[in-house]
Amino acid sequence: MKNSLFFSVFFCLWTVCSQAQLLGTTPNFAKLPALQPGEAVATFAGGCFWAQEEAFDQLKGVREVISGYSGGNLKNPTYEQVGTDETGHAETVQVYYDPNIISYRDLLTAFFASHDPTTLNRQGPDVGRDYRSVAFYRNPTEKKAIEEAIQRVNESKHYSNKVVTEVVPFSVFYPAEAYHQNYCKLHPNQPYIRNVSLPKVEKMRKAMPGKLKKEGKYTTS
């Protein structure tokens, strides 16, 4: 099973890279949504953004989630550039949510449940700093909330090792190419999505009872 998953994953990644190359030298980047009155924004990196986007989108109070890149210095990076692990960027998601419906603390609970925050520069088969775990904060209140969440996770002993998530001030977020957006929903039967991404989403759902848009059996529809 491990070997089958290994080859399925890398076949999938090869397919994605080939698709990106076919798009040419001028990628069609997604656009950031306009912030609505009373809305807040949160930014997290937790491995492949396909799973993270789908996980956060399952939560009540979350209007939209955009996959993109953050944490590095290169302006307007492409998927291929970030994949070289030389830009400093991590695959990241930006979450647009209503704090009157879901709190930042709840988002942190979902974040730490939807990936393994104890593996340095790696999530499952995805290896490199572009897959590192990062919680970006916009103010001292968010920074404190992140630090408290990390302490709770460590004290819970849920993971064998300590959390290695970076706590970093937010600077800028670059939306990823359009074909990355809603990737789980559009490709639910792809081997990587089925074997790697969706189990992460399901793990988050189990940690967030009462906070989901749709309770019961998970579906990408």
Beta strands, then each sheet from edge to edge (+ up, - down):
strand 1: 40-46
strand 2: 62-70
strand 3: 90-97
strand 4: 122-123
strand 5: 126-127
strand 6: 133-137
strand 7: 166-169
strand 8: 173-175
sheet 1: 7+ 6+ 1- 3+ 2- 8+
sheet 2: 4+ 5-
end
